[in-house]
Amino acid sequence: MEKISELLGDMRFDEAAELGLLMVQSGDVSGFQSEIMKGMRLIEKKYNDGEFFIADLIVAGALMRDIYALIKDSPFLKNDAVSGRVVIGTISGDIHNIGKDIFADALRYRGFKIIDLGVDVPIDGFIKAAARYRPDILAVSSCIDTNFSNTKALVRRLRGGEGAPEMKIIVGGSVVDERFVKIDGVDFMSRDFQKSVAFCVDLMKVRQGGMANAGV
Ligand code: B12
């Protein structure tokens, strides 16, 4: 039997959705998330190999979001929801939103309240939102490596006392590789949305006095 990731990689979204529903209903939420991520990587690979075009990626991003939404009906997630507030946006100079939106959905389905600032968000926009909403987590999406300087400047100001001092700062996006990129003051960096969601969920469980389980 074909896997969801393979179906996604072949752009067979209806079949992927059917299989995804079965997986979520059976309670395999973690496996479902892994398959979605593998599927995204397969699509990206095909794009990098010249088999798919930008338009394919944009369509795939939207359909992937719809398929990922199947997860919100999972009884497991309903019983294991956390509360927390996240401000998210793509840093200035960068208009990529596909990954940010999927990551924001993933947090939303775990119970987080999401304040999405959109794309090309100026440093001051993040700082004002941090001060206004006092989120538990400020999440910066970054898909262009020359823009890391903007993220660094943002983090320096936040850690210098602007915004909400107790909040965690996380950074992700297609060019983020935590093995090679370090930004002082950032609590967590990854382009793996499953690990990133686990970080956020565990953080809230610890803050709310529950047990962290590094689950889905
Ligand atoms: C689609 C795409 C575009 C689309 C964007 C459409 C859109 N609405 O987002 C368009 C055509 C507009 C575009 C434009 C450009 N792009 Co572009 N784009 C891509 C592409 C092909 C895929 C990105 C994507 O959506 N991936 C799928 C998503 C699901 O993956 P993801 O972003 O990694 O997100 C996942 C994780 O990273 C994580 N995540 C995402 N955000 C966050 C945030 C947090 C906090 C956390 C924890 C996790 C997290 O969760 C997501 C789900 O797993 C990549 C190439 C690639 N292979 O990655 C290039 C790429 C990112 N683009 C690139 C470039 C250079 C550009 C342009 C400058 C091109 C140009 N010369 O005009 C412009 C940028 C304009 C601008 N100012 O931003 C480069 C960046 C190079 C670099 N090293 O910096 C890349 C890597 C291509 C390349 N190899 O050269 N692009």
Boltz pocket constraint, residues with backbone or C-beta under 6 A from the ligand:
constraints:
  - pocket:
      binder: B
      contacts: [[A, 37], [A, 40], [A, 44], [A, 47], [A, 48], [A, 54], [A, 57], [A, 58], [A, 61], [A, 93], [A, 94], [A, 95], [A, 96], [A, 97], [A, 98], [A, 99], [A, 100], [A, 102], [A, 103], [A, 138], [A, 139], [A, 140], [A, 141], [A, 142], [A, 143], [A, 144], [A, 145], [A, 146], [A, 170], [A, 171], [A, 172], [A, 173], [A, 174], [A, 175], [A, 188], [A, 189], [A, 190], [A, 191], [A, 192], [A, 193], [A, 194], [A, 196]]
      max_distance: 6.0
